[in-house]
Amino acid sequence: LKYPHGIHSGIAYSYMGMGCSYRSLGKYEKAYKYLQKSLDIREQLYKTRPHLDIALSHYHIGLLYEVKMAYMLSLGSFKKALKVYINMNLYEHPHKRKVEDAIHRVNERLGQES
């Protein structure tokens, strides 16, 4: 995807949507490619400050790792997402709760593997 004026948040949203779609289809390598592109763009756009879009990208990468049963990588991505919410002082944000639930879920799975 190209945007005539450089990077744009809409392109990041499109890449994220493509990544989520590929994850749903079980095409995990393609999913990762697009989710990572989305994260890369968002990190360029918001490099001087934390932003919810960066948390969202980390969350979706974490979901991809979780479905692949790469639980340590999943946990790392979820923790990065949580850190954004904490750095932004968004302790009551509804998506923060989803991230915390995901961390709990993955920690339980890691405990079952031990």
Secondary structure, 3 states (H helix, E strand, C coil): CCCCCCCCHHHHHHHHHHHHHHHHCCCHHHHHHHHHHHHHHHHHHCCCCCCHHHHHHHHHHHHHHHHCCCHHHHHHHHHHHHHHHHHCCCCCCHHHHHHHHHHHHHHHHHHHHC
